Amino acid sequence: MMRMIAVLMLLIPGFISAFGIKLMRDALFNDFYAIFFHISVQFIAGFLLFLGGIAFIGGFIVYRDRKKHKNKRK
């Protein structure tokens, strides 16, 4: 059960990051979404979603490694 929760905790930020990449790509190719009032706002929102998702996944992995004492530094 705990592994399922961990997988869900990593999938949701992964989907958020993928949507951020899609927003950035669409902004570069001038595919405009109506909820954003300018194409640069769309790109910045996509970039923030991408960074937030990657930061969450990275933080999750670092926390898990520290919890299990898997430090590679010597």
Backbone bond lengths (Angstrom), bond angles and torsions (degrees), N, CA, C in turn:
res aa  C-N    CA-C-N  psi(-1)  N-CA   C-N-CA  omega(-1)  CA-C   N-CA-C  phi
1 M - - - 1.438 - - 1.530 111.41 -
2 M 1.330 116.82 -41.01 1.463 120.82 -179.27 1.523 111.32 -66.79
3 R 1.325 117.06 -34.11 1.463 119.49 178.33 1.520 111.10 -67.74
4 M 1.317 115.93 -34.64 1.461 119.80 178.45 1.529 110.68 -65.84
5 I 1.332 115.97 -41.10 1.454 120.05 177.31 1.527 110.31 -65.00
6 A 1.334 116.98 -39.92 1.467 120.53 178.43 1.520 111.23 -64.19
7 V 1.308 117.59 -40.37 1.462 120.76 178.41 1.524 110.21 -64.45
8 L 1.323 117.17 -42.59 1.465 120.35 177.72 1.527 111.18 -64.59
9 M 1.326 116.40 -36.53 1.462 119.54 178.21 1.517 111.83 -65.71
10 L 1.312 118.09 -24.91 1.464 120.74 177.91 1.521 112.36 -93.78
11 L 1.318 118.02 -27.12 1.465 119.94 -179.25 1.529 112.63 -73.15
12 I 1.307 116.80 -40.60 1.464 119.51 -177.52 1.531 111.55 -63.15
13 P 1.338 120.69 -48.83 1.470 118.74 175.04 1.531 112.65 -65.38
14 G 1.324 116.99 -28.19 1.463 119.57 175.71 1.515 111.64 -64.98
15 F 1.328 116.73 -41.53 1.461 120.27 176.47 1.529 111.09 -67.31
16 I 1.318 117.02 -37.22 1.463 120.24 177.32 1.525 110.36 -63.74
17 S 1.332 117.42 -41.84 1.459 120.89 177.20 1.520 111.41 -64.26
18 A 1.315 117.14 -41.09 1.464 120.75 178.63 1.526 110.95 -63.84
19 F 1.334 117.19 -38.74 1.459 119.75 176.96 1.525 110.99 -67.27
20 G 1.332 116.81 -35.11 1.464 120.60 175.59 1.519 111.72 -63.38
21 I 1.329 116.80 -41.41 1.467 120.71 176.70 1.518 109.87 -63.51
22 K 1.329 117.30 -39.74 1.460 121.02 179.05 1.525 111.09 -64.49
23 L 1.333 117.23 -41.64 1.461 119.86 177.87 1.526 111.62 -63.08
24 M 1.328 116.83 -41.23 1.467 120.01 178.83 1.529 110.90 -65.74
25 R 1.321 116.93 -43.02 1.462 120.58 178.87 1.525 111.05 -62.80
26 D 1.332 116.08 -43.85 1.456 119.32 179.24 1.522 111.75 -65.05
27 A 1.325 117.30 -33.88 1.461 119.93 177.32 1.524 110.57 -67.57
28 L 1.314 117.05 -38.00 1.468 119.57 178.90 1.529 112.35 -68.32
29 F 1.316 117.35 -31.74 1.462 121.26 -179.55 1.529 112.68 -100.36
30 N 1.341 116.23 19.21 1.475 123.62 175.20 1.524 113.81 58.04
31 D 1.307 118.10 35.56 1.457 121.90 171.87 1.524 106.32 -97.60
32 F 1.314 116.57 103.14 1.458 123.01 -167.86 1.521 111.06 -96.59
33 Y 1.341 116.56 132.94 1.460 122.42 173.75 1.525 108.49 -93.53
34 A 1.323 116.98 141.96 1.462 121.70 -174.04 1.531 112.92 -70.11
35 I 1.322 118.90 -22.96 1.456 119.29 -177.56 1.529 112.05 -74.12
36 F 1.323 117.82 -19.45 1.461 121.65 176.88 1.533 107.79 -98.10
37 F 1.316 116.73 133.76 1.452 119.30 -175.01 1.525 113.34 -86.17
38 H 1.324 118.47 -8.34 1.460 122.08 176.11 1.523 108.28 -150.82
39 I 1.318 116.17 152.06 1.468 119.79 -174.41 1.534 111.29 -69.27
40 S 1.340 117.18 -29.84 1.466 118.80 178.03 1.531 111.12 -70.48
41 V 1.332 117.22 -31.82 1.476 120.76 176.06 1.526 109.33 -65.75
42 Q 1.326 116.53 -38.33 1.461 121.14 177.55 1.527 110.00 -62.94
43 F 1.329 117.39 -43.32 1.456 120.82 179.82 1.524 110.95 -64.69
44 I 1.319 117.28 -43.62 1.469 120.87 -179.67 1.522 110.84 -65.32
45 A 1.334 117.38 -40.67 1.469 120.51 177.32 1.527 110.45 -62.82
46 G 1.320 117.60 -42.04 1.459 121.04 177.19 1.509 111.91 -63.51
47 F 1.338 116.39 -40.11 1.462 120.51 179.15 1.519 111.06 -64.98
48 L 1.338 116.83 -41.67 1.463 120.07 178.73 1.528 111.80 -66.63
49 L 1.332 117.08 -39.09 1.469 119.95 176.32 1.526 110.59 -63.47
50 F 1.324 115.78 -42.72 1.466 120.24 179.17 1.529 110.96 -62.30
51 L 1.325 116.72 -48.41 1.468 119.69 -179.45 1.525 112.00 -64.90
52 G 1.322 117.01 -39.55 1.462 119.85 179.41 1.515 112.36 -63.76
53 G 1.328 117.12 -42.64 1.461 120.50 179.04 1.518 112.40 -65.86
54 I 1.325 115.90 -44.30 1.470 119.79 179.62 1.528 110.62 -66.03
55 A 1.332 117.33 -39.63 1.467 120.53 179.24 1.523 111.00 -64.54
56 F 1.333 117.13 -39.17 1.463 119.50 178.50 1.519 111.16 -64.97
57 I 1.316 116.98 -45.18 1.470 120.53 179.79 1.525 110.42 -63.48
58 G 1.337 116.87 -43.60 1.457 120.54 178.55 1.521 112.12 -63.15
59 G 1.323 116.60 -42.62 1.457 120.56 177.97 1.514 112.48 -64.66
60 F 1.329 116.20 -37.85 1.463 120.50 177.23 1.528 110.66 -62.15
61 I 1.318 117.30 -43.88 1.463 121.39 -179.02 1.521 111.09 -67.61
62 V 1.340 117.47 -42.56 1.467 120.75 178.44 1.524 110.70 -63.29
63 Y 1.337 116.99 -43.79 1.463 120.69 179.07 1.523 111.11 -61.35
64 R 1.327 116.60 -43.16 1.467 120.24 -179.66 1.523 111.34 -64.71
65 D 1.350 116.75 -41.59 1.459 119.84 179.63 1.525 111.68 -66.77
66 R 1.320 117.18 -39.34 1.471 119.53 178.12 1.518 110.95 -67.83
67 K 1.312 116.35 -36.23 1.463 120.51 -179.91 1.525 110.96 -65.79
68 K 1.329 117.02 -34.94 1.463 121.17 -178.83 1.529 112.30 -95.55
69 H 1.334 117.16 9.01 1.463 123.31 176.91 1.528 111.52 57.86
70 K 1.306 116.26 48.72 1.462 120.51 178.13 1.525 110.30 -105.60
71 N 1.318 117.09 52.76 1.449 121.01 179.08 1.526 108.58 -79.99
72 K 1.316 116.22 130.91 1.467 120.33 179.88 1.524 111.37 -92.97
73 R 1.355 117.51 -11.50 1.464 119.68 179.77 1.512 110.31 -74.37
74 K 1.340 113.82 143.97 1.471 119.48 177.29 1.492 109.84 -134.83
